[in-house]
Amino acid sequence: LLCRAYTQYGDEQYIQSAKKAINFMLLPVENGGTAYYKGSYITFEESAKVLTVLNGMIFSVWGLYEICILTDDEKLKATLDISVKTVASLLARYDRGYWSNYDLNGHIASPFYHDLHIEQLKVMYKLFGIAEFKDFCEKWKKYQSSAVKPKMAFAVKAIQKLKSSDNSVKD
């Protein structure tokens, strides 16, 4: 939003605020930020309880992408590259074989979030051209057209909700 406000109005305060937001996002989780660095991977976390929410990770990548368009910051571009590759490499862990997961804790995605994942992967493929984005997009779309798979997902989702004593995950 801040990047787009800067583009629209040209006010330097918007881009400076966007840079501050990105710098906070890139702070390691242990220092109060949202980034988790492990080897050559970087993920962006929404909370300490929920491990790497797929749609949140992709939205974070998009924020990083937008600021990279407006700046010539090579460090941010390198971080973007790593984060895009991380998302692509993790997609298999979000796949249940009949539906997508909401996060890496194994919470199954609701129909809304499954649809959102598909739309986000379409955009990720258009932006970055990585085959995994297209492949999982197509696979997850096929799950939706199955006579059985959406029903399986609904049943698993219902069971997870019934078993969950922590309703903080709004998936």
C-alpha positions, 0 to 999 in steps of 0.5 A: 500500500505504501509503495503504491501511495508513493507511486500515486502521489510521489510523497517521499514519506510513503517510500520511507515508511515502506522501507521501515516496514520492510526493514521490520519484516526482515528482522529475525523473529528472535529480534521481534521481526517476522523473518525466520532465516534457516540456511538458504531459506527465509520465511515470514511468520505471522505468529509464534504459534502458527508456522509459515501461513502460505498466503501470508508468506506470499503476501509478504513476498509481494510487499518485498517485490513492490519495494524492489520495483521502486528501489535499487537496493541489491540486498532487498533484491537478493532477499526477494530472490531467496524468499521466492525460491523458498516459497517454491521449495516449500509448496510440496509441504502444503500439498495434502494430495487432495487439498492445500494446507493453510500452514506448515503446522498441518492445518488444512485450508478452508475453501476460501484459502484454498482458492486464494492459494490458487490465485496467488500461485497464478500471480507468482508464476506470472511474476517469477516464472518458476514452474512449481508455482504453475504446477501446484496451481494446476494441481490444486485447481484439479482438486477443486473439480474432483467429486470427492476431494473437496468433501474430504477437505471439508471433513478434515477441516471439521475434525481439526476445528472440533479437536482444536482448543485454540481458536486463534487460527482463523483459517 
